[in-house]
Amino acid sequence: MSQTLRNIQKSRQGNATNVVPFPAMLEQFKGEIARALPKHLSPDRMVRIALTAFRMNPKLSETDPRSVFAAVIQSSQLGLEVGLMGEAHLVPFGSQCQLIPGYQGLMKLARNSGIVQDIYGHEVRMNDKFDIVLGLNRSLMHEPLKKNGFPAGDEERGAIVGFYAVAVFKDGTRTFHAMSKEQIEQVRDNSRGYQMAKKYRKESPWDTHFVPMGLKTVIRRLCNLLPKSPELAMALAMDELNERGETQNIGIAEAIDGSWAPIIEDESGDQGSSGQGPGDKDSGRSRDGSGKPLDDMLTSLGKAASVDELDEMYVRAEGSFEGGELEQLLRAYRSRKAALTNASSSANDIFGEEGK
């Protein structure tokens, strides 16, 4: 292992004397970013974008550069570009950097799943025509106030009254989710990030970018209802950690070999109707669509012979597990995917046992 990499890995011992600055990490470990990236993304482009995002937020220079580098690696794993494109953002969180998916990133991951053909959202204003019907024959109609055949300006359309998001599946069928402004504001008020901003009298994205935050909220709710790829499930879980005000704790080695996954605790303290946690005797009894319990599903994932087979197995099973069981499933998926793509062996060559 190189001395530079040893310095990067010293965070657990609290020795950051010789930690390499983030811009230098990007250049020296471009190979790790390339290894994490999907084939259609260029490592040079990702490095440039990450460096631009870092320089645009001076507060990131006050965070541990290892956490910034780990967040960039994780965004590469998801196939999201950080910064101006709005797919994901590098956000300071105390001394750490968090990777926060944007609504553009959630829509990209939904489209990339191969199940969703299109996904979009809009705000609704007071003077627009809007109607929603639920029940057996659901429908949604939105016609913005027009002027000369074009949507009128925001002032003429009036104040925002709500948001909605629509997903179009490959077979042409559609689904949607709509939320009133009051419902959006309730989500905002329950966000710990927003609560902390108000407590310390700081601006939050809700204050400066209410429309994008409203769109992200309704799109996120819609994405939770869709069949999810592992990447979309990961992005949603990371975003939930941010909403709860919890640190992601992304490790560099885990990000590179694809084994990192967010751990989300049940805030109510319940792990199911029986009150037992993942380690109790009833754990592992949830079943996927084929009737397999969790233990059998984990074994099946471990035997997947190709990434395509692994992806199909995960997508079919993901909706049948939740909480700690879903966390185990996601970890098993990412571990097997790393093995199938030789990412795991490549990371071992770089990190060795000490880097684990």
SULZI-V653421 format. One record per pair of residues at least 24 apart in sequence whose C-alpha atoms are under 8 Angstrom apart, sorted by the first residue. I is the first residue (numbers start at 1). J is the second residue. D is the distance in whole Angstrom. If there is no record, write none. Layout:
I|J|D / I|J|D
//
This chain:
1|350|6 / 1|351|6 / 1|352|7 / 5|351|8 / 6|355|8 / 8|66|6 / 9|252|8 / 9|355|7 / 11|66|8 / 19|65|8 / 19|66|8 / 20|65|7 / 21|65|6 / 22|65|5 / 22|66|7 / 22|68|7 / 22|69|7 / 23|51|7 / 25|69|7 / 26|51|8 / 26|69|7 / 32|73|8 / 32|256|7 / 33|72|8 / 33|73|6 / 33|76|7 / 33|256|8 / 35|256|8 / 35|343|7 / 36|73|7 / 36|74|8 / 36|76|6 / 36|77|5 / 36|256|6 / 36|257|8 / 36|258|8 / 36|343|8 / 37|76|5 / 37|77|6 / 37|78|8 / 37|79|6 / 38|76|7 / 38|77|7 / 38|79|6 / 41|79|7 / 46|76|8 / 46|81|7 / 49|81|7 / 49|82|7 / 49|83|7 / 50|81|8 / 50|82|6 / 50|83|7 / 52|83|7 / 53|82|7 / 53|83|5 / 53|84|7 / 53|89|8 / 53|90|7 / 54|90|7 / 59|92|7 / 60|90|8 / 60|91|7 / 60|92|6 / 60|97|7 / 62|95|7 / 63|92|7 / 63|93|8 / 63|94|7 / 63|95|4 / 63|96|5 / 63|97|6 / 64|95|6 / 64|96|6 / 64|97|7 / 66|252|7 / 67|96|6 / 67|97|5 / 67|98|8 / 67|249|8 / 67|250|7 / 67|251|7 / 67|252|8 / 68|96|7 / 68|97|5 / 68|98|8 / 69|252|7 / 70|250|6 / 70|251|6 / 70|252|5 / 70|255|6 / 71|97|7 / 71|98|6 / 71|99|5 / 71|250|7 / 72|99|8 / 73|252|8 / 73|255|6 / 73|256|6 / 74|99|8 / 74|250|8 / 74|255|5 / 74|256|8 / 75|99|7 / 77|255|8 / 77|256|8 / 77|258|7 / 78|231|6 / 78|235|8 / 80|105|6 / 93|247|7 / 96|247|8 / 98|242|8 / 98|247|7 / 98|248|6 / 99|238|8 / 100|235|8 / 100|238|7 / 100|239|6 / 100|242|7 / 101|235|6 / 101|236|8 / 101|238|8 / 101|239|6 / 102|216|7 / 103|212|8 / 103|215|7 / 103|216|5 / 103|219|7 / 103|220|7 / 106|219|8 / 106|220|7 / 106|223|8 / 106|232|7 / 106|235|7 / 106|236|8 / 107|219|8 / 109|229|8 / 109|231|7 / 109|232|5 / 110|223|7 / 110|228|7 / 110|229|8 / 110|232|6 / 113|228|7 / 113|229|5 / 113|232|8 / 114|170|8 / 115|169|6 / 115|170|6 / 115|227|7 / 116|167|7 / 116|168|6 / 116|169|4 / 116|170|6 / 117|167|8 / 117|168|6 / 117|169|5 / 117|170|5 / 118|167|6 / 118|168|5 / 118|169|7 / 119|165|7 / 119|166|6 / 119|167|4 / 119|168|6 / 120|165|6 / 120|166|6 / 120|167|7 / 120|219|8 / 121|163|7 / 121|164|6 / 121|165|4 / 121|166|6 / 121|215|6 / 121|218|8 / 121|219|7 / 122|163|6 / 122|164|6 / 122|165|7 / 122|215|7 / 123|160|7 / 123|161|8 / 123|162|6 / 123|163|4 / 123|164|7 / 123|211|7 / 123|214|8 / 123|215|7 / 124|160|6 / 124|161|6 / 124|162|5 / 124|163|6 / 124|164|8 / 125|154|8 / 125|157|6 / 125|158|5 / 125|159|5 / 125|160|4 / 125|161|5 / 125|162|7 / 126|157|6 / 126|158|5 / 126|159|6 / 126|160|6 / 126|161|6 / 127|156|8 / 127|157|5 / 127|158|6 / 128|157|6 / 140|176|8 / 163|214|7 / 163|215|6 / 163|218|7 / 164|215|7 / 164|218|6 / 164|219|8 / 165|215|8 / 165|218|6 / 165|219|6 / 165|222|7 / 166|222|8 / 167|222|8 / 176|222|7 / 177|218|7 / 177|219|8 / 177|221|7 / 177|222|6 / 178|218|7 / 179|218|7 / 184|214|6 / 184|217|7 / 184|218|8 / 187|217|8 / 191|243|5 / 191|244|6 / 191|245|8 / 192|243|6 / 192|244|5 / 192|245|5 / 193|242|7 / 193|243|6 / 193|244|7 / 193|245|6 / 227|315|7 / 227|319|7 / 228|315|6 / 228|318|8 / 229|311|8 / 229|314|8 / 229|315|6 / 230|311|8 / 230|314|7 / 230|315|7 / 230|330|7 / 234|261|7 / 234|262|7 / 237|262|6 / 237|264|8 / 238|262|6 / 253|347|7 / 253|351|7 / 253|355|7 / 253|356|6 / 254|356|8 / 256|343|8 / 256|347|7 / 257|335|8 / 257|338|6 / 257|343|6 / 257|344|5 / 257|347|6 / 258|334|6 / 258|335|7 / 258|337|8 / 258|338|6 / 258|343|8 / 258|344|8 / 259|331|6 / 259|334|5 / 259|335|5 / 259|338|7 / 260|331|7 / 260|334|8 / 261|327|7 / 261|330|7 / 261|331|6 / 262|327|8 / 263|327|7 / 264|323|7 / 264|324|8 / 265|323|8 / 265|324|8 / 266|323|7 / 271|323|7 / 271|324|8 / 277|324|8 / 278|324|6 / 278|325|7 / 283|325|8 / 284|325|7 / 286|320|7 / 286|321|6 / 286|325|8 / 287|317|8 / 287|320|6 / 287|321|7 / 288|316|7 / 288|317|5 / 288|318|7 / 288|319|8 / 288|320|5 / 288|321|7 / 289|316|7 / 289|317|6 / 289|320|7 / 294|325|7 / 294|329|8 / 297|329|8 / 298|329|6 / 298|332|6 / 301|332|7 / 301|333|6 / 301|336|7 / 302|332|7 / 302|333|8 / 302|336|6 / 304|336|8 / 305|340|8 / 306|340|7 / 307|337|6 / 307|340|7 / 307|341|8 / 310|336|8 / 310|337|7
//
